Amino acid sequence: MTRRQQRKCYCDTMAVNRAYHYDGYVPVMHVSRLLDKYIEAFQTGKSLTKKSGLALGGMVPNLLRSPNAISYADVLATLKKVRQEFSDKELHVFGIGGTATLHLAALLGMDSVDSSGWRNRAARGIIQLPGSGDRMIAKFGSWRGRVPSREERKVLEKCQCPACEQDGLAGLKKDGLAGFCNRATHNLFILLEEAKWIDNHLQDKTYKRAYKKRLNNSAYLRLIEMALAIRET
């Protein structure tokens, strides 16, 4: 978004935050160049300071390098700053639906995440692999992507998700509703297993020596290294 559009987004977002300050509504701020304004508004607004949690939006266009996106370094610095400024609150992040971006959220202390990416990928014939990202398993329309290697197919053949245990690799390649359901089930299972892997290694303090082997094919490896450095400062 342009600077002007970001200001309008800020005003619209804060108007909704203030209007729905009661009950279980969770206020939202966006990862943008107006972060300091959001933080000030949240820290000075009487109704907002009482909230036990807040949510962060705007991750997807920045991570996907949309026009006028802030740098990766600034995205990570934003997450760290919000975590520091609101250490007493639960932080939720929208748009974290990849096996690699889960690592970023965990390393920077986010409490929860969500995304519809796992089902959107399924509709496009895309499946996710542990630590390795997206692979094109079925071709639909104009969607293109990296196909699984021979080694990755062996990983898929051993997958223990409900869809793969029932229909195997062939089930992931199906078209229609059956294929979509298989891929969606597989993708969600992989995300949950990745989150479990991350949590276990962070708790055991073994993450730093294990993540490179887990993510050595990830385009986000550099970002995860940056997040680790930020976490340790």
N, C-alpha and C positions, 0 to 999 in steps of 0.2 A: 504494500500500500504506500501511497505517497504520504508525505508529512501531514498534509491537510486531511487526508482520509484517516490517518492514525489519530489525529486530534478529534475528529468526529466520532470515531470508534470509541475513544476514551470517554467522551462526553456521554454517548449513548450507553456504554457499559456501566458507568458510574450512576447514571440515572436509574437504570434497572437495579443495580446493587442497593441503592438507597430506597427504592420503592418496595423492594422485597427483602427488607432487613429482618423480618420476623420469622418465627417458626424454624423449620429446618433448611431454609434456603441457604445455599453456599455462595458467597460473593466471588466474583471472577475478576482477575486482572490479566492483561495480555503481555506476552513477551514482545517488547517493542522499544523504540527509542524514547517512549514516554514512561518508562518504568518508574523513574523517581516520582513522577506525578501520581502514579497509582499508589506507590508506597506511602507517600505523604497523605493521600486521601484516606487510605486504610488506617493509618496511625492516628489521624485527627478526627475521623468520623466516629461519634459516640456509639452509634448502633453497630458499626463495622468492627470496632475494637473488641466488642463483646463476643464476636463470632469465634467458635472453636476451630474453624478451618477455613481455608480459601482454596480456590482453584486457579490454575494457570492455563490460559489458552494461547493460541498463536504460534505453537511450536512447529506445526506442519509446514506452513509457507516459509519459515525461516530455515528449517532443516533441509527443505527441498530447493532452497536457493531461488525463491520467487523474486521478481523485480523488487528492488528496494529492501530486500531482506538484510537483517543485521548479520554480522559475521558469526561464524561458529563460536569463536572465542567469546563474543559478547553474549551469545545464547547461554553458554555455560556459566559465564560470570553472572548473568541474570538469575539463573537458578540458585547459584550459591548465595547471592545477595538476598534474595527473597527468603531462603532458608535461614539466613543469619538474622534478618530483620524480624522474622516471625517464628522464632525458635519455639514458641509456646503453642503453635497451631499445627494442625494436620494439613499437609499440602498435597493437593491432587493435581495431576497434570493431564490435560486432554491431548489426544493425538499421539500417544506413545504405543505403537502397535507392531514394532519390528523387534526381532530378537536382539539386535545391537542397541537400539535406543532404550530398551529396558535396562541395559547396563548403565547408561548415562543417568537415568532417573534414580536408580538405586545408589550409585556412587555419590550423587549430590544430595542425598537425604530426602528424596520425595517419599511420601507415605503411601500413595496409591496412584494408579494410572488407568487410562482406558482408551479404547480406540475401536473403530469399526473396520480397521484395515484388514484384519484377519478374514472377514467375510467378503470385503471388496476384492481382495486378492483371489479368493476362491471363485468368485464370479468371473474373473479374468483368466482362469486356468492356472493360477499361480499358487504354489505351496511354499511353506517355509521349512527350513532345515535348522537343527540345533546349532546356534552360533554362526551360521553361514549365510543367513539372509534368504532372499527370494529365488525361486527357480520356476521356470515355465514347464509345467508338466502336461498341459493340454492347450492346443492352439485354438483360440476363438477370435474371430474378427481380425482386427488390425493389431491386437496386443502382441508385443514381442518381449523376449527376455532371455536370460541365460538358462540353458537347459541343464539338468543334473548330469554330472560326470559319472563315469562308471563307479567310482568309489562312493559317490553320493547315492547312487541307486542301491548300492549294497546297504547303506545306512537306512534307506527307505524300506528295503525289504525286511529289515529287523525292527521297524517302527512298531511300538506297542500301543499306539493310539487306538481307540475303538474302531475307527473307520478302516485303518490298515489291517488290524487283526481280523476284521470281517471280510473285506474285499481286496486287500493287498494293493499292490501298485496299480493294477488294472482299474481298481475302483476310483483312484485319484484321477485317472485319465478319462473317465466317463463324461458324457455331456448330459444336458438336462438337469433336473432337480437332484437326481441321485448323485451325480458327479459333484455338483455344487455342495451338497450336504457332506459328502466324504471329505472334500478339500477344506471346507469350513471347520469341520470337526478336527481334522488333522492340524490345521493352523492354530486353532485355539489350544489344543493339547500341547503343541510345541511351545507356545508362548508361556503357558502355565509351568511347563517343565523347565523352561529357561529361567523363569523367575525363581523357581525353587533352587536351581543350580546356583544362581547369583546369591540368594539369601544364605545358603549353606556355606559357600566359600567366604562370604563377608563375615559371617559369624565365627567361622573357624580361623579367620585371619590367613587364609590361604589364597585369597583372590589374586593378589598381585603376582604370584608365581604360576597361576593357572590360567589367567585370562587370555594370554597370547596363543596358547595351544587351542583354546576354545574358539577364538575369533581371528585366527590368522588369515582368513580369507575375507574379512569384513571391510567394507569401504569406510566404516566408522571407527576403525581401529585407532586412527590418529586422534579422533575426538575422545575416545575412551582413555587414551594416554593423557590427554589434556585434563579430563575430568579427574583422573587419579592424582595428577599434580595439584589440582585445585583442592581436592579432598585433603591432601596432606599439608596444605599451607594454613 
